[in-house]
């Protein structure tokens, strides 16, 4: 990209500013920082520090800051364009600011490039020469062995690999040190687990987990004749794995970059583990009784029709195409067992419904049919209830809106939250609420659906709202 050789290039930063003299950067200015202990890092200046008594802090990534008390010197990285220098193939040293005898300077070399297959270590904070000739800094986030980015600001703002021409590591910090320690631990664990020991009492029937499941299944079948291995493994299954140099029964969480192993420690013998497996799987097996689960047979249309009939009592406009456009239920074999499943629209994927009885599936379909009906009924008018500061169990009410639907029906949306999170609930107001003779009587019925103590506005507030009364037809 540039003509000079990054491997032999040195950058010398010669115009540092002292924090002790309160010679501060501009707000948001990204800087190279020399800490009071001599280490180097980077960050964007924010004068409103979280720590009382400090001048501010430098923000260097998501949930990462450096207090001004920990910074001795800073040098701006903003506003540079080194393109002209980098296009000179003879260039080996670049001075950033004039060299002076009494000035504070720092030089960085040993630049590498991801284009050459050189990548920082995980969580390593680096000084960057950008592809546009500018300078930056950021923490390496590894996606896989050949991909990643440099995080430099909150909300995972980053420089992609192709935006960085060359990089060199800055000083180690707590995050990088923790990652290094974890990597060393992973390597030690890998070495220990090359030839794990086997406890003869714990693994009396060998190290094939299938043998232990088969023995547990045999015991469960005596109580639940319909029991299967598929039912037993609906909850997180148990495995035989190496851990700390020994073979163990464990559950393995593979959702993390490094799998998390939860060892079984409730006994010391094979028969104790088999007894544990029986108890662990008992509830799932008990709830798989086909006589209860498929009380209405194995034709999914029967279950769908029951749900549709229940929903149409209030959602009179509901049609089968509306439900089918929202979700699709089936009965199919999964690992040899018949299951209720919900298929994902536009995909071959599906999820097994956790329903022990036919009635539970019908209830699930009822909920989805209600959602589908509301989605298919356009809003024609709305009224936002005015309110002041309303606290709802630690959250604050954000909106409380009544909607008139195309069919003339009414739904209500209530939203509340705090500075971090929040939530919205939508309620359909059934027609029998509007059979009340007065607005006062309507509210008595309505507040059993959207109770004031749970959602912020009670009868007193709603009764006084004459515009809402008119909107609802009273």
N, C-alpha and C positions, 0 to 999 in steps of 0.2 A: 504494500500500500504506500509506504514511504520509502525513500531511497536509503536512508541511513540504517545502520544495524542496531536494532534495539538491544542486542546482547552486550554491546560495548558502550552503550549510551549511559551518561551520568547526568542527572538533573540536580542543580545546586540551587536551593532556596535561600536567598540572601536578605530578604526584607521581612524579618519576623517582627511582630508587635508583642509587647509585654502586657499580660493580663494584670500584673501588679500595678502598672501605671494606668489601668482602666482605659487602655487604648483599644476600644472595642470595635468589632466588625459591624457592618450594616446588618439589619435584620434579614435573616434568611441566607446570608453570605456563607458559601461552603468553603471550609478552611482545612488546611493541614495543621494538626495540633501536636505540639510537643508537651507532654504531660510533666508534672512536677517530679515524677520519678524517672524521667528520661525516655519513656516510651513514646511512640508516635501513633497517631490515629487520625481520624477526620470527622467532620460534622458541620451541620448548618446552624448558625448562631440564632438563638432565641433568647431575648433579654428577660423574658418572664420565666425565671427558673422555678421549679417545683419546691426546691429546698429553701426554706426561710433564711434570709441573710446573704444569699448568693447573688452575684451579678446576673446570672442567667445560666443557660446550658447550651451545649452543642448537640443537636439531634443527628444521629448517624445511622438511623434505620428504624425499623418497626419496633417500638417499645424499647429503644436503645438511646440513652443520653449520656453525656459527660458533663458533670458539674463544672462551672467556671472555676471553682476552688481547686480543681484537679489539673487545671491547664496553666502552664507557665508561659508558653509562647504560641502565637498563631500566625499563619501565613495564608493569605487568600489563594484559593484555587480557581476562583471565578474570573472570567474575562480574558483568559489566555487563549491565544491561537498560535501554536508552535509549527503550523504547517510549513512555513517558509524554511525554518531550521531543519525540520525533519525530511524535507525534500533534498537536502544536501547530503550526498552519500559519504562525504568525509566528516560529517558532524559526529563528534564523540562526547561533547560537553556542552550543556546549555545552562547559562546563568539566568535565573529568574530574579532580576533585580541586581543592582550594582553591588560588587564586593567592597566592603569597607573593613578597616582594621578593627574597629570597635563594634561592628555589626554581628548579629547572631545568625549563623548559617547552618544548613544541614544538607548533606548530599545523599542521593539515592541512586543505586545502580542495580545491576543484576536483573534487568527487565526480561520477561518471558512473554510468550504469545500463545494464546489458545489455538491460533491458526497452525502452530507447529506441534499441536498436541500436548502443550504444557498447561496444566490446570492447577489452580490453587488447591490447598487442602480444604476440606469441608469447614465452613465457618471462618475461614481466614480473611482478615481485613487487609485490603490492598490499596496501594497507590496506583492510579490508572492514567495512562496516556490514551485519550479517546481518538477514534477514527476521524473525527472532525478537527483534530489538532488541539483540542482542549484538554483540561486536566480534571480529574475527579478522584473519588475514593469510594470503596464499598466493600461489603462483606459477601464472599462467594457463597452462593446457594447452589449446591450440586443437584441437578435433576437426575442425571445418571452418570455413567463413566465418561461420557463425551459431551455432555450438555450442561448448561447452567447459566447463571446471571449474577451480577453484582448488585446487591441491595444497598441503596444509599439514602433512602428517605422513608417516612412512614407509609403505611398502606402498601408495602412491598414495591414501592417505586424502585426501578432497577435499570441498569445498563445491560442490554443483551450482549452476548458474546461478540456479535459482529459490529457492535458500537465501540468496542475496546480494541485498540491496536496493540498495546503491551501493558503488562502489569508487573508489579513487584510487591512482595509482602511487606506490610508494616508490622508493628510490634504485636506480640501475643497479648491476648486479653482473656478475661474470665470465660467468655463464651467459647473462644477458640480452645483454651486450655481444657475446658470441660469436654469438648468434642474430641480432643486428642486423648484425654483420659478414657473416654468411652471407647475410642478406637483401640487403644492399648488393651482395654478389658475384653473387647471383642476378640482380639488376637489371642489373648491368654485363654479365653474360653474355647476358642477354636482348637487350640493346641491340646487343652485338657480333654476335649471331647473326641479326639482322634481314636482313642481306645478306651471307651468308658467301661467302668466296672459294672458288674451285674450282681445284685443281691439275690442269692438262691432262694431265700424265703419269700421275697417280694415277687420274684418272677419264676415261681415254681412250675408254671405251665409254659415257659418260654417267653420270648420277647415279641410275639405277634399279638397286637392288640385285638385282632379278630377273634382269637381263642377266648379271651376274657369276655368279650361281648356275647359270643355264642353261649358260654356257660351262664352268663347273667340272663340271656334271653330264655334259656331252658327253664330257669327258675320262675321268670315272670309269666311264661306261658301256662304254668300250673295254676296261676291266679287269673290271668287274662288270656284266654285261648287265642285271641286275635293279635297278640303282640308280634311285632316284626322288628328287625334291626333298623329299618328306616324310621319307625316311630321312636326307637331308643335314641337315635342320633339327631332328632330334631333340635334338642338343646345342644349347645356347643359340645362336640364329641371329644372324647379323651384319646390320647395318643401315647405311644412309647417313644421317648426322645432322650438324647443325652443332655445332661445339665451338670455343670461343675465337675465333670469327669466321672459321673456315674449315670446309669440308666434309670429313668424315672417314668412314672405315669404322670401325664400333665395335659393341660389345655394350652393351646398355642394361639396367641393373638397375632395374626399376620397383617394387621392393618397398619403397622408401623414399619419404618424402614428396616429396623432390627426387630425381628419377632420377639414378643414378650411371652415368656414361659411361666405358667402358673402350676407349680408342682403339687401333686396330691400328697398330703401329709397326715391323713386321718387314720392311718393304719400302717402295719409293717409286714403284712403277709398277703399273698395272692388271693386267698379266700376272703380276707377283709375287703380287698379292693372290689372283688366280684359282688359282695354284699352291698358295697357302696354304689356300684353301678346300677344295681337293681333299684335302690332308693332314689338315685339321681334321675333315672328314666321313668320312674313309676307314674308320675303325674301325666307325662306326655302319652304314655301307653294307655293309661286309664281313660284319657280324653279322646282316644282314637277308636272307641267302640263303634264299629260300622253300623250297628243297629240303631244307635243314637245319632250318629253323624249323618247317615243317609236314610233318615226316617222316611223321607218322601221319595226315595229311590235315587237312581243315578241319571235322571234326566234333568239337566240344569234348568230347563224351561219351567218345570214345576216350581222351583224356588224363585225364579224371576217373576213368575205370574203372581205368587203370593205377595212378594214385596211390592210389585206394581199396584195391586189391589189395595194394600195398606196405605200407600203413599197418595193414591188418587183421591182419597177421602178429603184431603185438604188441598193438594196440588192437582187441581182438576184438569189442568191442561197437559199433564205429563203424558208423553207417548213413548213407545218402545224405542224408536229411532233416537230420541233425546238421550236415553240411557246408554244406548249402544255407542253414541258419539262421545260419551264421557268415559265409559269403562266397559270391560267385557269379562264376564265370568264364564268359567268352564269347569267340567269335571274330567280329569284326566289322570292317567297313571304317572306317578313320579317315583322313580327308583323302586318300581314294583308295587307300590301302594296307591290306591285310589285317593285322590285329594281334590278339594275345592281349590281352584286357582283363579287369580286375577291376571289376565293377559294384558300386556302393555300395548296400547294402540300404536300401530305403525312399526311394530317390532315383534320378533319371535320370542322375546323374553317374557317371563311371567314370575309371579310370586305366589307361594302357597299361603292360603288363608288359614289363620290360626283359629279354627272353629271346631269346637268339640261336639256341637250339636247342630242339627238342621236349622233350629231356631236362631242360633247365633249367625249363621250365614245369611238368613233372611234379614236379620237386623242390619248386617253389614251392607246388604244390597239396598235396604230402605234408606240408609244414610246417603249412599252414593246417588240413589234415584232422586232424593231431595235436592242434592247439590246440582245434579244434571238439570232438574226442572228449573231451578233458579237461574242457572246460566243461560237457559234457552228463553227466558222471559225478560225482554228488554225493559229498561227503566224509562219511564216517560216523564216523571217529575220527582223532585226531591225537596226535603226541608231539613236544614241543619239546625238542630236545637242549640240556641245560645246558652253559654254557661261561663262562669268565672273559673277560678282555680279549684279544681275538683281532684282530690286524691283518692285513688282506688287501690288500697292494699299496697302502698309503697310506689305505685305508678300514678301517673297523672293523665286524666282524661284528655284526649286529643281531638276526637270528633264523636258525635252522636247524631247519626243521620237517618231519617225516615225516607224510604224510596217507594214511590208509586210505580207498579209494574204495568206492563201492557194489558194484562188481563184484569186490571183494577185491584189486584191484591197488593199487600204491603210487606216490605221487609225492612229490617233495621240493621245498621252497621255501627258497631261500637269499637273505637280504637283507643288504647291507652299505652303508655310507655314511660321510660325514664331516659336518662342520658345515654344509656348503653343499649337497651333493647326495648321491645314492645310487642304488641299483638293486636289482632283484629278478630272480632267475632261477628258473624252475620246470623240474624234470627228471622225466620219467616213467621209472620203473624197470621194464624189460621183464621178462616172466615167466621168461626163461632165467636171470636172476640168482638166482632163488629155487630153481633146480634144484641149486644148490650143496649139498653134504652137510653143511656146517658153517657157523656164523656167520663164522668166520675166512675160509673160502673164499668166502662171499657177499661179504664186504667187498673181497676182491681184485677181484671182478667189478664191484662197485658203484663202487669208486674209479677205475675207468676212465671212468665216466660223470660223476661229481662228484669230480674229483681234489682231494686235500687241499691241495696247494700252490696251487691256484687258488681254492678256496672256504673255506679256513680250518681245517677239521677233517680230520685224517688218520686212518690206521688205528689208531694208538696210542690216540687219544682215543675213537674209536668202539668199538673192541674192549673198552675198559674200561667201557662204558655197558651195564650188565646190563638196565636197563629198556628200552633200545632193542632189545637182543637179543630180549627177550620180546615186544615190540611187533611185531617182524618175524617172529615165529613160530619162533625158534631157541632 
